[in-house]
Amino acid sequence: MTETGTTDTGVTSTGTGEPTGTGEPAATDWRGWQESWDRQQEWYMPDREERFRVMLDMVEAAVGPEPRVLDLACGTGSITDRLLRRFPGATSTGVDLDPALLAIARGYFAGDERVSFVTADLKDPGWTALLPGASYDAVLTATALHWLRAEPLAALYGQLGGLVRDGGVFMNADHMTDGSTPRINAIERAHRHAGMDRARAAGALDWADWWELAGRDPVLAGPTAERFRIYGEHAEGDTPSVDWHARKLREAGFDEVRAVWSSPSDSLVLALK
């Protein structure tokens, strides 16, 4: 982003931080960055909005239209954005460690008293002490916890058992592989990658492209560099099966657990306390 205008991210920026003629630096287009993150994620997951819809359907069914939500590994706040548009009476606390994505989230939701953010490492046993509340109606996360290995993910689930109130829900929409269906997995993967190739040819940004642009933005360059210092290029986690998630969540104190949405590669698991 080196010239004023809208880039292929959908973000408007001077790219220099230079004054706009009013004596003030150009404002960062937080909405543009939020939307560009969504478009980049949709390149990998064309059914992303469908899983969000089912997630919020189940929030409403389980705990009503004014939930107190913990948006776990919140990134730019994609879940919180959809939550508040559908349920204006909801509140959300977003938790993440990524300084660049949190910068976008904080900028996008600036001034909204329904939303707060906490910088925390979910692998730190003491991260829950940083939260503003002791329990939540719903803890929600999507396409994030797969970067954790199985052991720390199971430990995290144990902590969530104490954060979700009785009658509340935890939902995780993520990559959950089933090793017993290799032919189905291969068919789905080939179909998905063909669609990604078509979108790529039409100009869609992938993960690396998006981060390159973020790293060139005058406001996000510093947080982006810090993000890569923390995580590296991309975390290498595990993608256990739905059955594994269900077993670990029951061990964490949830009464009922099942998938409420799935594709051949991903599932949305709901755990009821």
C-alpha positions as CSV (number, residue, x, y, z in Angstrom):
1,M,0.0,0.0,0.0
2,T,2.1,2.8,-1.3
3,E,-0.4,5.0,-3.0
4,T,-3.7,6.5,-1.8
5,G,-6.6,4.3,-2.9
6,T,-8.2,1.0,-2.4
7,T,-5.9,-2.0,-2.7
8,D,-7.0,-5.5,-3.7
9,T,-7.5,-6.1,0.1
10,G,-10.4,-3.6,0.0
11,V,-8.4,-1.4,2.4
12,T,-8.1,2.4,1.8
13,S,-4.8,3.9,3.0
14,T,-2.3,6.5,2.1
15,G,0.3,3.8,2.9
16,T,2.6,6.5,4.2
17,G,1.0,7.9,7.3
18,E,1.3,11.4,5.7
19,P,-1.1,14.2,6.6
20,T,-4.3,14.3,4.5
21,G,-4.3,18.1,4.1
22,T,-6.3,18.7,7.3
23,G,-3.2,18.7,9.5
24,E,-4.0,15.2,10.8
25,P,-2.4,11.8,9.8
26,A,-4.6,9.7,7.5
27,A,-7.0,7.5,9.5
28,T,-6.5,3.7,9.3
29,D,-9.4,2.0,7.6
30,W,-10.1,-0.6,10.3
31,R,-13.3,-1.7,8.6
32,G,-11.4,-2.3,5.4
33,W,-8.8,-4.4,7.2
34,Q,-11.6,-6.4,9.0
35,E,-13.3,-7.1,5.7
36,S,-10.1,-8.0,3.9
37,W,-9.3,-10.5,6.6
38,D,-12.7,-12.1,6.1
39,R,-12.2,-12.3,2.4
40,Q,-8.8,-13.9,2.9
41,Q,-10.2,-16.5,5.3
42,E,-13.1,-17.2,2.9
43,W,-10.6,-18.2,0.2
44,Y,-9.7,-21.2,2.4
45,M,-13.3,-21.7,3.7
46,P,-16.1,-20.8,1.3
47,D,-18.6,-22.1,3.9
48,R,-17.3,-19.9,6.7
49,E,-20.5,-17.8,7.0
50,E,-22.6,-20.9,7.2
51,R,-20.6,-22.2,10.2
52,F,-21.0,-18.8,11.9
53,R,-24.7,-18.9,11.2
54,V,-25.1,-22.3,12.8
55,M,-22.9,-21.2,15.8
56,L,-25.1,-18.2,16.5
57,D,-28.3,-20.2,16.0
58,M,-27.1,-22.5,18.8
59,V,-26.1,-19.6,21.0
60,E,-29.6,-18.2,20.7
61,A,-31.2,-21.6,21.3
62,A,-29.1,-22.4,24.3
63,V,-28.6,-19.1,26.2
64,G,-30.9,-16.6,24.5
65,P,-30.3,-13.4,22.5
66,E,-28.3,-11.4,25.1
67,P,-25.4,-13.7,25.8
68,R,-22.2,-12.8,27.6
69,V,-19.6,-14.2,25.3
70,L,-15.9,-15.0,25.4
71,D,-14.5,-14.9,21.8
72,L,-11.5,-17.2,22.2
73,A,-8.5,-16.7,19.9
74,C,-10.6,-13.9,18.5
75,G,-8.3,-12.6,15.8
76,T,-9.8,-9.5,14.2
77,G,-13.1,-10.2,16.0
78,S,-15.0,-11.9,13.2
79,I,-17.2,-13.8,15.6
80,T,-17.9,-10.8,17.7
81,D,-18.8,-8.7,14.6
82,R,-21.5,-11.2,13.6
83,L,-22.6,-11.8,17.2
84,L,-23.3,-8.1,17.8
85,R,-25.0,-7.5,14.4
86,R,-27.4,-10.4,15.2
87,F,-27.7,-9.8,18.9
88,P,-27.3,-6.1,19.7
89,G,-27.8,-6.8,23.5
90,A,-24.9,-9.2,23.6
91,T,-21.4,-8.4,25.1
92,S,-18.1,-9.9,24.1
93,T,-14.6,-10.3,25.5
94,G,-12.1,-11.2,22.8
95,V,-8.9,-13.0,23.8
96,D,-5.8,-13.3,21.5
97,L,-2.0,-13.0,21.5
98,D,-1.6,-11.8,17.9
99,P,-0.7,-8.0,18.1
100,A,-1.6,-7.3,14.5
101,L,-5.0,-8.9,14.5
102,L,-5.8,-7.4,17.9
103,A,-4.8,-4.0,16.6
104,I,-7.4,-4.4,13.8
105,A,-10.0,-5.7,16.3
106,R,-9.5,-2.8,18.7
107,G,-9.6,-0.3,15.9
108,Y,-12.7,-1.8,14.4
109,F,-14.6,-1.9,17.7
110,A,-13.3,1.3,19.2
111,G,-16.0,3.1,21.2
112,D,-18.3,0.1,21.4
113,E,-18.8,-0.5,25.2
114,R,-20.1,-4.0,24.5
115,V,-16.7,-5.2,23.5
116,S,-13.4,-5.6,25.3
117,F,-10.1,-7.3,24.4
118,V,-7.5,-9.1,26.4
119,T,-4.0,-9.9,25.3
120,A,-3.2,-13.4,26.6
121,D,-1.3,-16.6,25.6
122,L,-3.8,-19.5,25.8
123,K,-0.9,-21.9,26.6
124,D,-0.1,-19.9,29.7
125,P,-1.8,-21.7,32.7
126,G,-2.7,-18.3,34.2
127,W,-4.4,-16.6,31.2
128,T,-7.9,-16.8,32.7
129,A,-6.8,-14.5,35.5
130,L,-6.7,-11.7,32.9
131,L,-10.3,-12.0,32.1
132,P,-12.8,-9.4,33.3
133,G,-15.3,-12.0,34.4
134,A,-15.4,-15.4,36.1
135,S,-17.9,-17.1,33.8
136,Y,-19.6,-16.8,30.5
137,D,-22.9,-17.9,28.8
138,A,-20.9,-18.9,25.7
139,V,-17.3,-19.4,24.7
140,L,-16.9,-19.4,21.0
141,T,-13.9,-20.0,18.7
142,A,-13.4,-20.7,15.0
143,T,-10.5,-21.9,12.9
144,A,-7.9,-21.0,15.6
145,L,-7.3,-23.8,18.1
146,H,-5.8,-26.2,15.4
147,W,-2.5,-24.4,16.0
148,L,-2.3,-26.0,19.4
149,R,-0.9,-29.5,19.9
150,A,-3.2,-32.1,21.5
151,E,-1.8,-31.9,25.0
152,P,-2.1,-28.1,25.5
153,L,-5.5,-28.1,23.7
154,A,-6.8,-30.7,26.2
155,A,-5.4,-28.6,29.0
156,L,-7.2,-25.5,27.6
157,Y,-10.5,-27.5,27.4
158,G,-10.0,-28.3,31.1
159,Q,-9.9,-24.5,31.9
160,L,-12.9,-23.8,29.7
161,G,-14.9,-26.2,31.8
162,G,-14.6,-23.7,34.6
163,L,-15.4,-20.6,32.5
164,V,-18.7,-21.7,31.0
165,R,-21.6,-21.4,33.4
166,D,-24.0,-24.2,34.0
167,G,-26.4,-24.3,31.1
168,G,-23.9,-22.4,28.9
169,V,-22.1,-23.6,25.8
170,F,-18.7,-23.9,24.3
171,M,-18.4,-24.1,20.5
172,N,-15.4,-24.7,18.3
173,A,-15.5,-24.6,14.5
174,D,-12.2,-25.9,13.2
175,H,-10.3,-28.4,11.1
176,M,-11.2,-31.9,12.5
177,T,-9.9,-34.7,10.4
178,D,-11.2,-38.3,10.3
179,G,-8.5,-40.7,9.4
180,S,-10.9,-43.5,8.7
181,T,-12.2,-41.9,5.5
182,P,-9.1,-41.3,3.3
183,R,-10.9,-41.5,0.0
184,I,-13.6,-39.0,1.1
185,N,-10.9,-36.7,2.5
186,A,-9.0,-36.8,-0.8
187,I,-12.2,-36.1,-2.9
188,E,-13.1,-33.1,-0.7
189,R,-9.6,-31.7,-0.7
190,A,-9.3,-31.9,-4.5
191,H,-12.7,-30.1,-4.9
192,R,-11.8,-27.4,-2.4
193,H,-8.4,-26.8,-3.9
194,A,-9.9,-26.5,-7.4
195,G,-12.2,-23.8,-6.1
196,M,-9.3,-22.1,-4.4
197,D,-7.3,-22.1,-7.7
198,R,-10.2,-20.5,-9.5
199,A,-10.5,-17.8,-6.8
200,R,-6.8,-17.2,-6.8
201,A,-6.8,-16.7,-10.6
202,A,-9.6,-14.1,-10.1
203,G,-7.3,-12.2,-7.6
204,A,-8.1,-13.6,-4.2
205,L,-5.4,-13.1,-1.6
206,D,-3.9,-16.0,0.3
207,W,-2.4,-16.0,3.9
208,A,1.1,-14.9,2.8
209,D,-0.2,-12.2,0.5
210,W,-2.4,-10.7,3.2
211,W,0.4,-10.6,5.8
212,E,2.8,-9.0,3.2
213,L,0.4,-6.2,2.8
214,A,-0.1,-5.8,6.5
215,G,3.6,-5.7,7.0
216,R,3.8,-2.7,4.5
217,D,1.1,-0.7,6.3
218,P,2.5,2.1,8.4
219,V,0.2,1.3,11.4
220,L,0.3,-2.5,11.2
221,A,4.0,-3.0,10.2
222,G,5.2,-3.0,13.8
223,P,2.5,-5.3,15.2
224,T,3.0,-7.6,12.2
225,A,6.7,-7.9,12.8
226,E,6.0,-8.7,16.4
227,R,3.4,-11.3,15.4
228,F,5.9,-13.2,13.3
229,R,8.4,-13.0,16.1
230,I,5.9,-14.7,18.4
231,Y,4.5,-17.3,16.0
232,G,6.9,-17.7,13.1
233,E,5.5,-18.2,9.7
234,H,2.6,-20.5,10.8
235,A,2.0,-22.5,13.9
236,E,2.1,-26.3,13.5
237,G,-0.7,-27.8,15.6
238,D,-2.8,-30.9,15.5
239,T,-6.2,-31.5,13.9
240,P,-7.8,-34.4,16.0
241,S,-11.1,-35.9,15.2
242,V,-14.6,-34.9,16.4
243,D,-14.5,-37.9,18.7
244,W,-11.3,-36.7,20.3
245,H,-12.7,-33.2,20.9
246,A,-15.9,-34.7,22.4
247,R,-14.0,-37.0,24.7
248,K,-11.7,-34.2,26.0
249,L,-14.7,-31.8,26.5
250,R,-16.6,-34.4,28.5
251,E,-13.5,-35.0,30.6
252,A,-13.4,-31.2,31.2
253,G,-16.9,-31.3,32.7
254,F,-19.3,-30.7,29.8
255,D,-22.4,-32.9,29.9
256,E,-23.3,-33.3,26.3
257,V,-21.0,-32.8,23.2
258,R,-21.7,-33.3,19.5
259,A,-21.0,-31.9,16.1
260,V,-23.9,-29.6,15.0
261,W,-22.4,-28.7,11.6
262,S,-19.7,-30.5,9.5
263,S,-18.0,-30.7,6.1
264,P,-15.6,-33.4,5.1
265,S,-12.7,-31.5,6.5
266,D,-14.2,-29.2,9.3
267,S,-16.8,-29.5,12.1
268,L,-18.5,-27.3,14.6
269,V,-18.5,-29.0,17.9
270,L,-21.0,-27.9,20.6
271,A,-20.4,-28.7,24.3
272,L,-23.3,-28.0,26.7
273,K,-22.3,-27.5,30.4
